[in-house]
């Protein structure tokens, strides 16, 4: 299974899964990733939680699961009009035995509120449902993350479990 040329594209943006070396550049956050992708560097914040996940989980998982790296890596969103990376999407591993996969996402602060993630999530949801074994998508978001709730609802997800600080959503049935 080869994924070297995998990417998703619309008139507004390109969503590209990062390989192990690109993930290292993403984590370093000094312009090397953008140079490797052939785009201008626009400073972004890599939250501690994401930096830690990159080091402890994401990069090692991508390196040890080359046939399934698309389900472990960050898919970075390049917006053509802004000529910049604007956010990321990831899966938290391949589909389980029930065909369920978990998705996570984030829009960089300078690009929030512009409808970017709604459109990007629609595109990647369509892609993942074309993949073998995937029949359900789950997403978890903090109760106070109103923008995330709106993105999920706009993509026809339904709330299914209310926990103490988070709410779980499931794709439409």
Protein Blocks (a to p, Z undefined) as FASTA:
>chain_A
ZZklgccddfkbccddddfklmmmmmnonojmmmmnopacddddddfklmmmmmmmmmmm
mmmmmmlmmmmmccddddfklopafbdcddebjadfkopacddddddfklgonlmmmmmm
mmmmmmmmmpghiabdcddddfklmmlmmmmmmnopacfbdcfkbccddddZZ
